[in-house]
Amino acid sequence: MKPAITRRDVFLGGASLAALAAGFPRGAIAQDAVTADQFIALSARLTETAASSLDTTMAGKLLEGFIESGRGPGLTLLATDTQVDTGTVANDVVAAWYSGVVDTGSGPAVAGFTEALMWNALDFTKPFAYCGGETGYWAEPPQS
């Protein structure tokens, strides 16, 4: 048995048709995707890191992952309005930069390991397989 058409259905259909006929402004429906430069500027603001010290290759991979997982509109809001609160999107951007892992539409993916900001925050360690100097360099106290 088919459900009956309600007054609400007719009203919503008419309103939708009127909006389409009037030519809804493109910006009211959706903004363009965030560009790589906008994402780097946004990331620099959120992580309080200089934009020049953020890896552009990793930024591209992170941005791609956020868009694939449906977080593009939240990124657009964050990039265009510094006062907006988008819940977890800002926290996820910071977490992705520090961990080097982004949640894509098909699961987590490594966007960058040695480029992750955690290595800057953990100044007492370095990425695996990165040498800190000649053999025995650790025997001497670090320069201050």
Accessible surface in RSA format (square Angstrom, percent):
REM  Atomic radii and reference values for relative SASA: ProtOr
REM  Chains: A
REM  Algorithm: Lee & Richards
REM  Probe-radius: 1.40
REM  Slices: 20
REM RES _ NUM      All-atoms   Total-Side   Main-Chain    Non-polar    All polar
REM                ABS   REL    ABS   REL    ABS   REL    ABS   REL    ABS   REL
RES MET A   1   239.01 123.8 151.88 100.5  87.14 207.5 129.81 110.4 109.21 144.7
RES LYS A   2   187.29  91.4 166.90 102.4  20.38  48.5 111.41 100.3  75.88  80.8
RES PRO A   3   122.47  89.3  97.79  89.1  24.68  89.7 109.51  90.4  12.96  80.5
RES ALA A   4    85.58  78.7  62.12  95.9  23.46  53.4  71.47 100.6  14.11  37.4
RES ILE A   5   139.34  79.3 109.56  81.6  29.78  71.8 110.41  79.5  28.93  78.5
RES THR A   6    71.77  51.0  65.32  66.2   6.45  15.4  68.25  91.7   3.52   5.3
RES ARG A   7   217.24  91.2 207.38 105.7   9.87  23.5  87.19 119.2 130.05  78.8
RES ARG A   8   170.19  71.5 161.92  82.5   8.27  19.7  62.04  84.8 108.15  65.5
RES ASP A   9    71.13  49.8  60.17  59.9  10.95  25.9  19.20  45.2  51.92  51.8
RES VAL A  10    99.40  65.4  89.09  80.7  10.31  24.8  96.00  83.4   3.40   9.2
RES PHE A  11   146.03  73.1 138.46  85.8   7.56  19.7 145.14  88.0   0.89   2.5
RES LEU A  12    83.18  46.3  82.67  59.1   0.50   1.3  82.96  58.3   0.22   0.6
RES GLY A  13    40.48  49.9   0.00   N/A  40.48  49.9  35.07  96.3   5.41  12.1
RES GLY A  14    39.13  48.3   0.00   N/A  39.13  48.3  32.13  88.2   7.00  15.7
RES ALA A  15    49.31  45.3  34.29  52.9  15.02  34.2  42.36  59.7   6.94  18.4
RES SER A  16    63.96  54.0  56.20  75.0   7.76  17.9  33.83  72.1  30.13  42.2
RES LEU A  17   123.43  68.7 121.89  87.2   1.53   3.9 123.12  86.5   0.30   0.8
RES ALA A  18    61.93  56.9  50.69  78.2  11.24  25.6  58.43  82.3   3.50   9.3
RES ALA A  19    27.03  24.8  17.90  27.6   9.12  20.8  26.32  37.1   0.71   1.9
RES LEU A  20   127.40  70.9 109.43  78.3  17.97  45.2 110.32  77.5  17.08  46.0
RES ALA A  21    87.96  80.9  45.63  70.4  42.32  96.3  57.74  81.3  30.21  80.0
RES ALA A  22    89.72  82.5  48.79  75.3  40.93  93.1  62.12  87.5  27.59  73.1
RES GLY A  23    51.52  63.5   0.00   N/A  51.52  63.5  33.27  91.3  18.25  40.9
RES PHE A  24   109.55  54.8  89.37  55.4  20.18  52.5  92.07  55.8  17.48  50.0
RES PRO A  25    86.73  63.2  77.07  70.3   9.66  35.1  86.73  71.6   0.00   0.0
RES ARG A  26   165.21  69.4 153.98  78.5  11.23  26.7  77.55 106.0  87.66  53.1
RES GLY A  27    46.96  57.9   0.00   N/A  46.96  57.9  27.32  75.0  19.64  44.0
RES ALA A  28    66.93  61.5  23.57  36.4  43.36  98.6  34.69  48.9  32.24  85.4
RES ILE A  29   120.39  68.5  89.52  66.7  30.87  74.4  94.21  67.8  26.18  71.0
RES ALA A  30    59.30  54.5  50.11  77.3   9.19  20.9  58.08  81.8   1.21   3.2
RES GLN A  31   107.52  60.1  83.86  61.3  23.66  56.3  20.19  43.0  87.33  66.2
RES ASP A  32    93.34  65.4  81.91  81.5  11.44  27.0  35.03  82.4  58.31  58.2
RES ALA A  33    67.68  62.2  45.56  70.3  22.12  50.3  52.05  73.3  15.63  41.4
RES VAL A  34     9.09   6.0   1.80   1.6   7.29  17.6   2.69   2.3   6.40  17.4
RES THR A  35    76.08  54.1  69.08  70.0   7.00  16.7  72.43  97.3   3.65   5.5
RES ALA A  36    51.83  47.7  46.26  71.4   5.57  12.7  46.88  66.0   4.94  13.1
RES ASP A  37   114.25  80.0 108.13 107.6   6.12  14.5  32.75  77.1  81.49  81.3
RES GLN A  38    78.47  43.9  73.26  53.5   5.22  12.4  26.77  57.0  51.70  39.2
RES PHE A  39     0.34   0.2   0.34   0.2   0.00   0.0   0.34   0.2   0.00   0.0
RES ILE A  40    19.57  11.1  19.57  14.6   0.00   0.0  19.57  14.1   0.00   0.0
RES ALA A  41    59.91  55.1  51.37  79.3   8.53  19.4  54.52  76.8   5.39  14.3
RES LEU A  42     4.08   2.3   0.44   0.3   3.64   9.1   3.34   2.3   0.74   2.0
RES SER A  43     0.00   0.0   0.00   0.0   0.00   0.0   0.00   0.0   0.00   0.0
RES ALA A  44    14.74  13.6  11.41  17.6   3.33   7.6  11.76  16.6   2.98   7.9
RES ARG A  45    92.79  39.0  72.32  36.9  20.48  48.8  63.17  86.3  29.62  18.0
RES LEU A  46    43.18  24.0  21.83  15.6  21.35  53.7  24.70  17.3  18.48  49.7
RES THR A  47    11.71   8.3   0.00   0.0  11.71  27.9   2.70   3.6   9.01  13.6
RES GLU A  48   161.66  92.8 123.53  93.5  38.13  90.8  46.93  90.8 114.73  93.7
RES THR A  49    31.81  22.6  20.62  20.9  11.20  26.7  20.34  27.3  11.48  17.3
RES ALA A  50    64.94  59.7  45.93  70.9  19.01  43.2  57.17  80.5   7.77  20.6
RES ALA A  51    45.97  42.3  35.99  55.5   9.98  22.7  36.37  51.2   9.60  25.4
RES SER A  52   111.77  94.5  70.32  93.8  41.45  95.5  58.46 124.5  53.31  74.7
RES SER A  53    68.09  57.5  36.92  49.3  31.16  71.8  46.49  99.0  21.59  30.3
RES LEU A  54     7.59   4.2   0.07   0.0   7.52  18.9   1.23   0.9   6.36  17.1
RES ASP A  55    51.28  35.9  42.19  42.0   9.08  21.5  14.38  33.8  36.90  36.8
RES THR A  56    95.52  67.9  86.07  87.3   9.45  22.5  57.93  77.8  37.59  56.8
RES THR A  57    88.26  62.8  77.49  78.6  10.77  25.7  53.81  72.3  34.45  52.1
RES MET A  58     1.30   0.7   0.68   0.4   0.62   1.5   1.10   0.9   0.20   0.3
RES ALA A  59     1.15   1.1   0.68   1.0   0.48   1.1   0.98   1.4   0.17   0.5
RES GLY A  60    30.33  37.4   0.00   N/A  30.33  37.4  26.15  71.8   4.18   9.4
RES LYS A  61   105.96  51.7  99.24  60.9   6.73  16.0  55.47  49.9  50.50  53.8
RES LEU A  62     0.02   0.0   0.02   0.0   0.00   0.0   0.02   0.0   0.00   0.0
RES LEU A  63    16.50   9.2  16.50  11.8   0.00   0.0  16.50  11.6   0.00   0.0
RES GLU A  64   105.47  60.5 100.24  75.8   5.22  12.4  31.65  61.2  73.81  60.3
RES GLY A  65     1.37   1.7   0.00   N/A   1.37   1.7   1.07   2.9   0.31   0.7
RES PHE A  66     6.86   3.4   6.86   4.2   0.00   0.0   6.86   4.2   0.00   0.0
RES ILE A  67    74.39  42.3  63.71  47.5  10.68  25.7  63.73  45.9  10.66  28.9
RES GLU A  68    97.14  55.8  66.78  50.5  30.36  72.3  38.22  73.9  58.92  48.1
RES SER A  69    37.22  31.4   9.82  13.1  27.40  63.1  13.58  28.9  23.63  33.1
RES GLY A  70    55.04  67.9   0.00   N/A  55.04  67.9  33.53  92.0  21.51  48.2
RES ARG A  71    61.86  26.0  59.18  30.2   2.68   6.4  22.14  30.3  39.71  24.1
RES GLY A  72    12.98  16.0   0.00   N/A  12.98  16.0  12.52  34.4   0.45   1.0
RES PRO A  73    98.32  71.7  90.75  82.7   7.56  27.5  96.86  80.0   1.46   9.1
RES GLY A  74    12.85  15.8   0.00   N/A  12.85  15.8   8.92  24.5   3.93   8.8
RES LEU A  75     0.11   0.1   0.11   0.1   0.00   0.0   0.11   0.1   0.00   0.0
RES THR A  76    10.79   7.7  10.63  10.8   0.15   0.4   7.55  10.1   3.23   4.9
RES LEU A  77    90.03  50.1  90.03  64.4   0.00   0.0  90.03  63.2   0.00   0.0
RES LEU A  78     6.86   3.8   6.86   4.9   0.00   0.0   6.86   4.8   0.00   0.0
RES ALA A  79    31.14  28.6   1.81   2.8  29.33  66.7   3.72   5.2  27.42  72.6
RES THR A  80    86.72  61.7  48.57  49.2  38.14  90.9  46.34  62.2  40.38  61.0
RES ASP A  81    66.17  46.4  62.86  62.6   3.32   7.8  19.60  46.1  46.57  46.4
RES THR A  82    83.31  59.3  62.03  62.9  21.28  50.7  45.04  60.5  38.27  57.9
RES GLN A  83   157.69  88.2 128.78  94.1  28.91  68.8  54.36 115.7 103.33  78.4
RES VAL A  84    46.52  30.6  30.03  27.2  16.48  39.7  36.45  31.7  10.07  27.3
RES ASP A  85   128.85  90.3  98.51  98.0  30.35  71.8  39.42  92.8  89.43  89.2
RES THR A  86    27.05  19.2   5.30   5.4  21.76  51.9  15.02  20.2  12.03  18.2
RES GLY A  87    46.04  56.8   0.00   N/A  46.04  56.8  36.13  99.1   9.91  22.2
RES THR A  88    85.20  60.6  83.09  84.2   2.11   5.0  65.89  88.5  19.31  29.2
RES VAL A  89    12.66   8.3  12.66  11.5   0.00   0.0  12.66  11.0   0.00   0.0
RES ALA A  90    21.58  19.8  21.29  32.9   0.30   0.7  21.58  30.4   0.00   0.0
RES ASN A  91   101.44  70.0  96.49  93.2   4.96  11.9  22.45  54.0  78.99  76.3
RES ASP A  92    46.51  32.6  43.34  43.1   3.16   7.5  10.81  25.5  35.69  35.6
RES VAL A  93     0.02   0.0   0.01   0.0   0.01   0.0   0.02   0.0   0.00   0.0
RES VAL A  94    44.94  29.6  44.94  40.7   0.00   0.0  44.94  39.0   0.00   0.0
RES ALA A  95    56.83  52.3  47.91  73.9   8.92  20.3  55.58  78.3   1.25   3.3
RES ALA A  96     3.71   3.4   2.30   3.5   1.41   3.2   3.31   4.7   0.40   1.0
RES TRP A  97     0.59   0.2   0.59   0.3   0.00   0.0   0.59   0.3   0.00   0.0
RES TYR A  98    74.73  34.9  74.47  42.4   0.27   0.7  44.33  33.3  30.40  37.5
RES SER A  99    50.95  43.1  40.21  53.7  10.74  24.7  39.42  83.9  11.53  16.2
RES GLY A 100     0.15   0.2   0.00   N/A   0.15   0.2   0.15   0.4   0.00   0.0
RES VAL A 101    61.65  40.6  53.96  48.8   7.69  18.5  53.96  46.9   7.69  20.9
RES VAL A 102     4.87   3.2   3.38   3.1   1.49   3.6   4.87   4.2   0.00   0.0
RES ASP A 103    91.44  64.1  84.18  83.8   7.26  17.2  33.93  79.8  57.52  57.4
RES THR A 104    20.36  14.5  16.07  16.3   4.29  10.2  12.85  17.3   7.52  11.4
RES GLY A 105    55.31  68.2   0.00   N/A  55.31  68.2  21.08  57.9  34.22  76.6
RES SER A 106   114.95  97.1  72.62  96.9  42.33  97.5  55.88 119.0  59.07  82.8
RES GLY A 107    23.26  28.7   0.00   N/A  23.26  28.7  19.56  53.7   3.69   8.3
RES PRO A 108   109.04  79.5  84.01  76.6  25.02  91.0  84.19  69.5  24.85 154.4
RES ALA A 109    42.78  39.3  34.98  54.0   7.80  17.7  42.75  60.2   0.03   0.1
RES VAL A 110   104.15  68.5  79.21  71.7  24.94  60.1  79.21  68.8  24.94  67.6
RES ALA A 111     5.79   5.3   0.16   0.3   5.63  12.8   2.31   3.3   3.48   9.2
RES GLY A 112     8.03   9.9   0.00   N/A   8.03   9.9   7.83  21.5   0.20   0.4
RES PHE A 113    78.38  39.2  74.64  46.2   3.75   9.7  74.94  45.4   3.44   9.8
RES THR A 114    48.60  34.6  31.44  31.9  17.16  40.9  19.71  26.5  28.89  43.7
RES GLU A 115    74.44  42.7  57.41  43.4  17.03  40.6  25.34  49.0  49.10  40.1
RES ALA A 116     2.81   2.6   0.00   0.0   2.81   6.4   0.00   0.0   2.81   7.4
RES LEU A 117     6.34   3.5   6.21   4.4   0.13   0.3   6.21   4.4   0.12   0.3
RES MET A 118    52.02  26.9  51.65  34.2   0.38   0.9  28.44  24.2  23.58  31.2
RES TRP A 119    33.30  13.4  24.01  11.6   9.29  21.8  24.02  12.8   9.28  15.0
RES ASN A 120   106.56  73.5  81.82  79.1  24.73  59.6  32.50  78.2  74.05  71.6
RES ALA A 121    67.71  62.3  31.51  48.6  36.20  82.3  43.16  60.8  24.55  65.0
RES LEU A 122    67.22  37.4  67.22  48.1   0.00   0.0  67.22  47.2   0.00   0.0
RES ASP A 123   128.85  90.3  96.56  96.1  32.29  76.4  37.67  88.6  91.19  90.9
RES PHE A 124   162.86  81.5 123.15  76.3  39.71 103.3 135.13  81.9  27.73  79.4
RES THR A 125    56.36  40.1  38.24  38.8  18.12  43.2  20.89  28.1  35.47  53.6
RES LYS A 126    80.99  39.5  74.69  45.8   6.30  15.0  37.43  33.7  43.56  46.4
RES PRO A 127    14.18  10.3  12.94  11.8   1.24   4.5  12.94  10.7   1.24   7.7
RES PHE A 128   154.32  77.2 142.29  88.1  12.03  31.3 147.88  89.7   6.44  18.4
RES ALA A 129   114.96 105.7  57.23  88.3  57.73 131.3  77.63 109.3  37.34  98.9
RES TYR A 130   120.51  56.3 112.55  64.0   7.96  20.7  82.30  61.8  38.21  47.1
RES CYS A 131   105.47  79.8  68.93  76.9  36.54  85.9  44.44 112.6  61.03  65.8
RES GLY A 132    42.48  52.4   0.00   N/A  42.48  52.4  14.57  40.0  27.91  62.5
RES GLY A 133    34.03  42.0   0.00   N/A  34.03  42.0  29.81  81.8   4.22   9.4
RES GLU A 134   152.50  87.6 140.66 106.4  11.83  28.2  62.57 121.0  89.92  73.4
RES THR A 135   136.44  97.0 103.22 104.6  33.23  79.2  70.60  94.8  65.85  99.5
RES GLY A 136    27.83  34.3   0.00   N/A  27.83  34.3  21.08  57.9   6.74  15.1
RES TYR A 137    85.46  39.9  66.12  37.6  19.34  50.3  64.93  48.8  20.53  25.3
RES TRP A 138   173.47  69.6 146.39  70.9  27.08  63.6 126.00  67.2  47.47  77.0
RES ALA A 139    79.75  73.3  43.93  67.8  35.82  81.5  52.57  74.0  27.18  72.0
RES GLU A 140   125.70  72.2 116.79  88.4   8.91  21.2  48.74  94.3  76.96  62.8
RES PRO A 141   108.59  79.1  89.94  82.0  18.65  67.8  96.57  79.7  12.02  74.7
RES PRO A 142   125.05  91.1 101.05  92.1  24.01  87.3 111.30  91.9  13.75  85.5
RES GLN A 143   183.92 102.8 148.41 108.5  35.50  84.5  58.24 124.0 125.68  95.3
RES SER A 144   161.67 136.6  83.42 111.3  78.25 180.3  80.93 172.3  80.74 113.1
END  Absolute sums over single chains surface
CHAIN  1 A    10174.7       7736.2       2438.5       6366.7       3808.1
END  Absolute sums over all chains
TOTAL         10174.7       7736.2       2438.5       6366.7       3808.1
